[in-house]
Amino acid sequence: MHTLEVFILTYNRSGYLRESIESVLASSFKDFTLTVVDNCSTDDTKEVVDSFEDPRIKYHKHPENIGGINNINSAIRMSTADYVVLFHDDDKMTPQMLEEEYNFLEAHEDAGCVSSTATDFHDDGSVDEAVSAFDGEYKIFKGRQLFDAYFAEGTHTVCPSIMYRREVLHSHDLIFDPAVGPCCDIKLLFDIERYGYGVAVINKVLMLTRRHGAQDSTMHYIPMHIELYDYLNNDPYYGPMLEEKRQWRDAKYHDFSKALASLEIKGEQDRTVLRGLEKKLRSSCGGKAGDKCRYSVTVFAAKCFPGLMRKIYYKYKGGAS
């Protein structure tokens, strides 16, 4: 029987952490260890962990904050079990998640990891309706299928739901690369596929993703994805693969440049940073001449006539980006 470790990565979220721990302990699969990896929290995180009297729970606190991505990588490096889950401190897993993913990896030796799908839940207790992600019970992406799918219809992978084969990570020194930025989880999946393993997705909601304003994915969605595209564009392996995605790249520049232009008009973020992001977006995605021209004209008008541009924007867009 293979062994399983769950790691919850946390920093100053003791209010959410308790629910996350409770969801893991409620799993139908019982034979695991749970390690809370604390990135030097200053709140009562340790007291929350200590309040659980369960011998499976361990607690590791870094003496200083090493950054969120490095905190994840510290869990990968300290892992010893055959299978590893890197879970978020503000999400919840269903009681079936560990068991179903464990059984899947046991039955599919070609899969280097397996994800489930997820649905959102909110602080008021409401849960969004679960929707089937695709036809069939599961998919296993191989070769470059995951890469191609990501730039077509999406992959439906959900980072904290993923169960990894530790040997796959350790034998190839695969980590959440800080150079990629917050979307390094996506690049890690590309790397797993690159080294010849399958990336599987079970077409079942086995995880609940908490939606709140303090999430990186909520606050920094545009910058984090532009950083990913920029990294892939400059990578000697993935760059030529990205170059093939002309239609997708044009569409992505169109969408993201419009979003950046709206932020320029609203004036709520550092314009130097926004223009730096557009430069990276233009480099990695190219974009059609008309879209690039519209962005440049909008930025110029927002700089010269800020009040007028905001008035027009809020009249016709209602503040939406």
LONUSE-312626 format. One line per field, with one value per residue: z, x, y negated of N, C-alpha, C in turn. Coordinates in steps of 0.1 Angstrom, whole numbers, plus 2048, in hexadecimal, padded with zeros to 3 digits. Example, Ala and Ser with C-alpha at 12.3 -4.5 7.8 and 13.67 -1.06 7.14 Angstrom:
2
n.up = 84E,847
n.east = 884,880
n.north = 839,816
ca.up = 84E,847
ca.east = 87B,889
ca.north = 82D,80B
c.up = 84E,84F
c.east = 884,881
c.north = 821,800
***
This chain:
321
n.up = 800,7F7,805,812,814,81F,81B,82A,820,830,83A,851,852,865,86A,854,853,865,85B,844,84D,85B,846,839,84D,84E,839,826,820,835,83C,83E,842,84F,84A,855,847,851,848,858,868,879,888,89A,890,898,8B0,8A6,897,8AC,8BA,8B0,8B7,8AA,8A0,887,87E,877,87E,86F,871,861,869,85E,847,827,80F,7FB,7E5,7E9,801,7FA,7EB,7FF,80C,7F9,7F8,811,811,814,80F,7F7,7E8,7E5,7F0,7EC,7FD,800,819,81B,80E,809,80A,7FC,80E,7FE,7EE,7F3,7F3,7DA,7C8,7D0,7CB,7AF,7A6,7AF,79D,784,778,766,76A,777,789,797,794,7A1,797,7A2,7B6,7C0,7E0,7F9,812,81F,820,80A,7ED,7CD,7AF,7A4,786,76B,75D,745,72B,736,74F,757,74D,73E,738,721,713,701,706,71C,71C,703,707,71C,70F,6FF,706,722,740,756,76E,791,7A7,7C5,7C9,7BE,7BE,7C0,7B3,7C7,7C0,7A5,7A7,7B7,7A9,792,79C,79E,7A4,7B1,79E,7A8,795,782,78D,79C,78D,78C,793,77C,769,775,772,756,754,761,74E,739,740,73B,748,750,755,768,76A,77E,777,78B,7A6,7C0,7D1,7E3,7DC,7ED,7E9,7EC,7F2,7F7,7E9,7D5,7BB,7B6,7BA,7AA,790,774,773,77C,769,752,759,758,73D,733,73E,732,717,716,71C,712,70B,70D,700,6E2,6DF,6E9,6D6,6C1,6C6,6B9,6B3,6CD,6DB,6D0,6D7,6F3,6F8,6EF,702,71C,718,716,730,73E,734,73E,759,758,752,768,77B,793,798,797,77C,76E,774,768,74D,74A,74C,735,722,726,720,705,6FA,6FF,6F4,6DD,6CB,6B8,6A0,6A2,6BC,6CC,6C4,6CE,6E9,6EE,6E7,6F9,712,70E,70D,726,736,72E,730,749,75B,749,73A,74F,755,73D,73C,754,74D,737,73D,756,76A,768,762
n.east = 809,806,813,806,808,7FB,7FF,7F9,7FC,803,7FD,7F7,7DB,7C9,7AE,7A1,7AF,7A8,790,79A,7AC,79A,78B,79D,7A2,78A,789,781,795,7AD,7C8,7E0,7F8,7F7,805,809,817,826,82B,83A,826,815,7FE,7E5,7EB,7FA,7ED,7D4,7DA,7E4,7CD,7C0,7BD,7CC,7DF,7EA,7F0,809,820,831,845,854,871,873,861,85F,854,837,838,851,84B,839,84A,85C,84C,84A,864,868,858,850,840,82F,81B,810,7FF,7F9,7EB,7D4,7D0,7B8,7A4,78E,78C,778,769,770,785,7A2,7A1,796,7A9,7C0,7BA,7B8,7D2,7DE,7D3,7DB,7F8,806,801,80D,803,7E4,7C7,7A8,788,779,763,756,755,747,74B,733,728,71C,71D,729,718,721,731,735,755,75E,757,754,765,77F,79E,7BE,7DA,7F4,816,816,7FD,7F0,7FC,7F3,7D7,7D4,7D7,7C2,7A6,7A9,7B4,7A7,7B3,7B9,7CC,7D0,7C3,7D2,7E2,802,81B,835,84E,850,852,869,87D,882,887,872,861,84D,853,862,869,856,840,81F,810,81E,816,809,81D,82D,81D,81E,839,839,82B,83D,852,849,833,811,7F7,7DC,7B9,79D,77B,76A,75C,770,77A,777,779,782,775,780,78A,7A6,7B6,7D1,7CC,7B4,7BB,7D1,7CE,7D2,7ED,7FB,7F7,801,81C,821,81D,832,848,847,84A,864,871,887,87D,860,85A,85B,845,830,831,824,809,7F9,7DE,7D2,7E4,7E1,7C6,7C8,7D8,7C7,7B2,7BF,7CD,7B8,7AE,7C4,7C5,7AD,7B3,7C7,7B7,7A6,7B8,7C1,7D7,7FB,807,81F,826,810,815,82D,824,814,827,835,820,81C,834,833,81B,816,7FF,7E5,7E9,7D5,7CB,7E1,7E5,7CD,7D0,7E7,7DD,7C8,7D6,7E6,7D1,7C6,7DA,7DC,7C2,7B5,79E,788,78A,785,76B,75E,763,757,73D,736,740,73B,74E,758,773
n.north = 80C,7EA,7CC,7AD,789,76B,749,72A,70A,6EC,6CA,6B2,6B6,6C0,6BF,6CB,6E3,6F7,702,70D,721,731,73B,74C,75F,76B,77D,79A,7AB,7B7,7BC,7A9,78E,76D,74F,72F,714,6F8,6D8,6C6,6B9,69E,69E,6B2,6CB,6E3,6E9,6F0,708,718,71C,732,753,76A,785,785,76C,754,739,71F,703,6E9,6D6,6BD,6A8,6B7,6B2,6B8,6CB,6D8,6E3,6F7,707,70F,722,736,73E,749,75E,781,796,7AD,7A1,77F,763,740,729,70E,6F4,6E7,6F5,711,735,74F,76B,781,77C,782,79F,7A6,79B,7A8,7C2,7C0,7BA,7D2,7E3,7DA,7DA,7CB,7B1,793,782,778,765,757,749,72A,715,6F5,6E6,6D0,6B6,6B2,6CB,6D6,6EB,6EF,6FB,71B,724,73A,740,74A,763,785,799,794,783,789,777,778,777,75C,754,747,72E,724,725,713,6FA,6FA,705,705,717,721,728,725,716,719,731,745,765,771,787,78D,796,78E,772,76F,77E,76F,757,745,727,70C,6F3,6D5,6C2,6C1,6B6,6B0,6C3,6DA,6F4,6FD,6FF,713,729,72B,732,74B,75A,756,766,77F,78A,790,777,776,771,773,774,768,756,752,740,721,700,6E3,6C3,6A3,681,67F,690,69B,6A2,694,679,674,67E,677,66D,685,698,68C,68C,6A8,6AD,69D,6AA,6C4,6BD,6B5,6CC,6E6,6FF,6FE,6E6,6E8,6F9,6E9,6D5,6E0,6DC,6C8,6BD,6BF,6AF,696,691,692,67C,668,66A,666,64E,63C,63E,634,61B,610,610,5FC,5E6,5E4,5DE,5EA,5F9,5FC,5EB,5EF,609,616,610,61D,637,639,637,64F,660,65A,662,67E,687,67A,66F,65E,642,62F,632,62C,612,606,609,5F9,5E0,5DD,5DC,5C5,5B2,5B5,5AC,591,587,58E,58B,588,5A1,5B3,5AD,5B3,5CE,5D9,5D3,5E3,5FC,602,604,61D,634
ca.up = 800,7F6,810,80E,81C,81C,821,829,820,836,840,857,84E,86F,869,84A,854,86D,852,83B,855,85E,83A,837,857,84B,82D,827,820,843,83E,839,84C,84B,84F,853,845,855,842,863,86B,885,88E,8A2,888,8A0,8B9,89E,894,8B9,8BF,8AA,8BD,8A0,89E,879,87B,87A,87C,86C,86F,85C,872,858,83B,81C,803,7F9,7DC,7F0,80C,7F3,7E8,80B,80F,7EF,7FC,81E,80F,814,80B,7E9,7E2,7EC,7ED,7F1,7FE,804,827,81B,807,810,802,800,815,7F5,7E5,7F4,7F0,7CC,7C1,7D4,7C3,7A1,7A4,7B0,791,778,77B,75C,76F,781,792,794,799,79F,795,7AE,7B5,7C9,7EC,7FE,821,824,821,7FD,7E4,7BF,7A9,79E,778,765,756,738,72A,73A,75D,759,742,741,72E,71F,708,703,705,726,717,6F8,70D,724,706,6F6,70E,730,744,762,77A,79D,7AE,7D3,7C8,7B7,7C5,7B8,7B7,7CD,7B8,799,7AB,7BC,7A0,788,7A3,799,7AF,7AD,79B,7AB,789,77A,794,7A3,785,78B,793,76F,763,77B,76B,748,756,763,740,731,744,736,751,74E,75E,768,770,781,774,796,7AF,7CC,7D9,7E4,7DC,7F3,7E2,7F4,7EB,7FA,7E2,7CA,7AE,7B5,7BA,7A0,785,768,773,77E,75C,749,75D,753,72E,730,741,728,70B,717,720,706,708,70C,6F7,6D5,6E0,6EB,6C9,6B8,6CA,6B4,6B5,6DB,6E0,6CC,6DF,701,6F8,6EE,70F,727,716,719,73E,743,730,748,766,756,752,776,783,7A0,79A,792,76D,76A,775,75E,740,749,74A,727,71A,726,718,6F7,6F6,6FF,6ED,6D0,6CA,6AB,6A0,6A6,6CA,6D1,6C2,6D7,6F6,6EF,6E6,706,71C,70C,711,735,73C,72B,733,753,75F,73E,737,759,753,732,740,75D,747,72E,742,764,773,766,75A
ca.east = 800,80E,811,801,80A,7F4,805,7F1,805,7FB,803,7EE,7CD,7C4,7A0,79D,7B7,7A1,787,7A2,7B1,78E,787,7A7,7A0,77D,78B,77E,7A2,7B2,7D6,7E9,7FD,7F4,80F,807,824,823,835,83D,81A,815,7F1,7E4,7EB,7FE,7E2,7C9,7DF,7E5,7BF,7BC,7C4,7CC,7ED,7EE,7F3,816,820,83F,845,860,875,870,858,867,84C,82D,83D,85B,844,834,856,861,844,84E,872,867,84E,856,836,82E,812,811,7F5,7FD,7DE,7D3,7CB,7AA,79B,789,78B,76D,76E,773,790,7AE,79F,794,7B5,7CA,7B6,7BB,7E1,7E1,7CE,7E1,806,80C,7FD,817,7FB,7D6,7BF,79A,783,775,759,759,74C,748,74B,725,724,717,725,725,714,72C,72F,73E,75F,75F,751,75D,768,78C,7A7,7CC,7E1,802,81D,814,7EE,7EC,800,7EA,7CA,7D4,7D6,7B6,79A,7AC,7B7,79E,7BB,7B7,7D9,7D0,7BC,7DA,7EA,80E,824,841,85A,850,857,877,887,885,889,867,85C,845,85F,85F,86C,84A,836,814,80B,828,810,806,82A,831,815,824,845,835,827,849,85B,843,829,803,7F1,7CE,7AE,791,770,761,75F,775,780,770,783,77C,776,781,792,7B4,7BC,7DA,7C5,7AA,7C1,7DC,7CB,7D8,7FC,801,7F6,80B,829,822,820,83F,852,846,84F,873,877,88C,875,852,859,857,837,827,831,81A,7FB,7F6,7D1,7D0,7EC,7DA,7BA,7CC,7DD,7BB,7AA,7C7,7D0,7AC,7AD,7CE,7C0,7A2,7BA,7CD,7AD,7A1,7C3,7C1,7E3,806,806,82C,824,807,81B,837,81D,810,833,837,815,81E,83F,830,80F,816,7F3,7E3,7ED,7CA,7CA,7EC,7E3,7C2,7D6,7F0,7D5,7C1,7E0,7E9,7C5,7C4,7E4,7DA,7B5,7B1,790,77F,78B,77E,75D,759,765,74D,730,734,745,736,759,75D,77F
ca.north = 800,7DE,7C2,7A0,77E,75F,73D,71D,6FE,6E1,6BD,6A8,6B9,6C9,6BF,6D5,6EF,701,709,715,72D,73A,742,757,769,772,785,7A8,7B2,7B3,7BF,79E,784,75F,745,721,70D,6EB,6CF,6BC,6B1,696,6A0,6BD,6D7,6EE,6ED,6F7,715,71F,71F,73F,75F,775,788,784,75E,74F,72B,71A,6F5,6E3,6CB,6B0,6AA,6BA,6AF,6C3,6D6,6E0,6EB,704,710,716,72E,740,743,750,769,78E,7A0,7B0,797,772,758,733,723,700,6F1,6E1,6FD,71D,740,757,777,78C,778,78A,7AD,7A8,798,7B2,7CE,7BD,7BC,7E0,7EA,7D4,7D8,7C2,7A3,78D,77A,778,75A,757,73B,723,70B,6EA,6E3,6C2,6B5,6B3,6D9,6DA,6F3,6ED,707,723,726,743,739,750,770,790,79A,78E,782,789,770,77D,771,74D,751,73E,721,720,723,707,6EF,6FC,704,706,725,724,72C,71C,718,720,73E,74F,76E,773,791,786,79A,786,765,770,783,765,74A,73C,71F,700,6EA,6C7,6B9,6C1,6AE,6B8,6CE,6E5,701,701,703,71F,734,72C,739,759,75F,755,771,78C,78F,78B,76E,77B,769,77A,76B,768,74B,757,735,715,6F5,6D8,6B7,697,676,67F,69B,696,6A4,68A,66C,673,688,673,66E,692,6A0,686,691,6B5,6AC,698,6B4,6CE,6B7,6B4,6D9,6EC,70A,6FA,6DB,6EC,6FE,6DD,6CE,6E6,6D9,6BA,6B9,6BE,6A4,689,690,68F,66E,660,66A,661,640,635,63E,62B,60D,60C,60C,5EF,5DC,5E2,5D8,5F0,600,5F5,5EC,5F4,617,61A,60F,628,644,639,63A,65E,667,658,66B,68C,68A,673,666,657,634,626,633,625,603,601,608,5ED,5D4,5DC,5D8,5B7,5AA,5B6,5A3,583,583,598,589,58B,5AF,5BB,5AA,5BB,5DC,5DD,5D2,5ED,609,604,607,62B,635
c.up = 800,802,80A,819,816,823,81F,82A,825,83A,844,852,858,86E,85F,84D,85B,864,848,841,857,851,836,840,855,83F,830,827,82D,844,837,845,846,852,84B,852,846,850,84C,865,878,88D,897,89B,890,8A9,8B2,89B,8A1,8BE,8BA,8B1,8B4,89E,890,876,880,878,87A,86A,86B,866,86C,84B,82F,80E,801,7F0,7E2,7FB,806,7F0,7F4,80F,805,7F3,808,81D,80E,80F,7FC,7E2,7EB,7E7,7F4,7F1,803,812,827,813,80F,806,806,807,80B,7ED,7E7,7F0,7E1,7C4,7C4,7CB,7B4,79E,7A6,7A4,784,77A,771,760,779,78B,78E,79B,798,79A,7A2,7AC,7C1,7D5,7F2,80D,827,824,814,7F5,7D6,7B9,7A2,78F,773,75C,747,737,72F,749,760,74C,747,735,72D,713,70A,703,710,721,70C,6FE,714,71B,6FC,6FF,71D,734,74F,76E,785,7A6,7BC,7D3,7C4,7C1,7BC,7BD,7BB,7C4,7AB,79C,7AE,7B2,795,78F,79F,7A5,7A9,7AB,79E,79F,781,780,799,79A,783,78D,785,768,769,774,75C,74A,759,756,738,733,742,73F,74D,759,75D,76F,772,77F,77F,7A0,7BD,7D5,7D8,7E5,7E2,7EB,7EB,7EE,7EE,7F3,7D7,7BD,7AC,7B3,7AE,794,778,769,774,771,752,74C,758,744,72B,733,736,71B,70B,71A,713,702,705,702,6E9,6D5,6E1,6DE,6C0,6BA,6C6,6B7,6C4,6E0,6DC,6D5,6EE,702,6F8,6FC,71A,725,719,729,744,740,73A,755,764,757,760,77F,791,7A2,793,783,768,76A,76A,750,73F,746,73B,71E,71A,71F,709,6F2,6F5,6F6,6DF,6CF,6BC,6AC,6A5,6B5,6D1,6D0,6CC,6E5,6F8,6EF,6F4,711,71B,710,720,73C,73A,730,73E,757,755,73B,742,758,748,735,749,757,73F,733,750,76E,771,75E,750
c.east = 809,80A,80D,804,802,7FC,7FB,7FB,7FD,804,7F8,7E0,7C7,7B5,79A,7A4,7AF,797,78E,7A7,7A5,78A,790,7A4,793,77E,787,78A,7A9,7C1,7DF,7EE,7FA,7FE,80B,814,821,82E,837,831,81C,807,7F1,7E4,7EF,7F4,7D7,7CE,7DF,7D7,7BA,7C4,7C3,7DB,7F3,7F3,801,816,82F,83E,853,864,874,867,861,85F,842,832,847,856,83F,840,85C,859,848,85B,871,85E,856,84C,835,825,811,805,7F9,7F1,7DE,7CC,7BD,7A0,797,788,77E,772,773,780,79D,7AC,79E,7A1,7C0,7C7,7B9,7CA,7E5,7DE,7D4,7EF,80D,809,807,810,7ED,7CF,7B0,795,77E,76A,75C,750,750,747,73D,720,71E,721,720,721,720,728,739,748,760,758,75A,760,775,793,7B5,7D3,7EF,808,81E,805,7EA,7F0,7F6,7DC,7C9,7D2,7CA,7A9,79C,7AD,7AE,7A6,7B9,7C3,7D8,7CA,7C6,7E2,7F5,814,831,84D,85B,856,866,881,88B,887,87E,861,852,84F,85B,860,85F,83F,82A,80E,815,822,80D,812,82F,829,81A,831,843,832,834,852,854,838,81B,7FF,7E2,7C5,7A2,785,766,766,763,77B,777,77A,77C,77F,775,78B,7A1,7BC,7C6,7D3,7BA,7B0,7CA,7DA,7D3,7E7,802,801,800,819,82B,825,82D,84A,852,84C,85E,879,87B,883,866,850,854,849,82D,826,827,80C,7F7,7E8,7CE,7D8,7E6,7CD,7BD,7D1,7D0,7B4,7B2,7CB,7C4,7AB,7B8,7CB,7B6,7A8,7C1,7C3,7A8,7AC,7C5,7CE,7EE,807,814,82B,81B,80D,826,830,818,81C,836,82D,817,82A,83B,824,80D,80A,7F1,7E6,7E2,7C9,7D5,7EA,7D8,7C8,7DE,7E8,7CD,7CA,7E3,7DD,7C3,7CE,7E1,7CC,7AF,7A3,786,77F,784,76F,757,759,759,73F,72D,738,740,742,75E,76A,77F
c.north = 7F4,7D4,7B5,795,772,753,731,712,6F2,6D5,6B4,6AA,6C2,6CA,6C9,6E3,6FA,709,712,722,736,742,74E,762,771,77B,793,7B0,7AD,7B4,7B4,796,776,756,737,71A,6FE,6E2,6C3,6B3,6A9,696,6AC,6CB,6E4,6F3,6F5,706,71D,723,72C,74A,76B,778,787,776,75B,740,727,70B,6F0,6D8,6BD,6B3,6AC,6B7,6BB,6CE,6DE,6E8,6F8,70D,716,722,739,746,74C,75D,777,799,7A2,7A5,78B,769,74B,72B,715,6FE,6EB,6E9,709,729,748,764,782,788,781,799,7AF,7A5,7A3,7BF,7CD,7C0,7CB,7E8,7E6,7D0,7CE,7B3,79F,786,77B,76C,75D,74A,736,71A,701,6EA,6D6,6C2,6B5,6C1,6DE,6E1,6F2,6FB,70E,726,730,73C,73D,75D,77B,78E,793,78B,784,783,776,776,762,74A,747,730,71C,71D,716,6FA,6F0,6FA,704,715,72A,729,721,71F,71E,72D,749,758,772,780,78A,789,792,778,766,774,779,757,740,734,714,6F5,6DC,6BE,6B8,6B8,6B6,6C3,6D9,6F3,706,706,710,72B,736,734,748,760,760,761,77F,791,789,781,771,771,772,771,76C,75D,752,74D,729,709,6E8,6CB,6AB,68E,677,689,694,697,69A,67C,66A,67C,684,674,67C,69A,699,68B,69F,6B5,6A7,6A2,6BF,6C9,6B7,6C1,6E0,6F8,706,6EF,6DF,6F2,6F3,6D6,6D3,6E2,6CB,6B5,6B6,6B1,697,687,68C,680,665,65F,663,652,637,633,634,61D,608,608,5FF,5E4,5D9,5DC,5DD,5F8,5F9,5F7,5F1,603,61D,61A,61A,635,644,63C,649,665,666,661,679,690,683,669,660,648,62B,626,62B,616,5FE,600,5FC,5E0,5D2,5D7,5CA,5AE,5AA,5AD,594,57E,58D,597,58D,59A,5B7,5B9,5B2,5CA,5E1,5DC,5DE,5FB,60C,608,615,62B,640
***
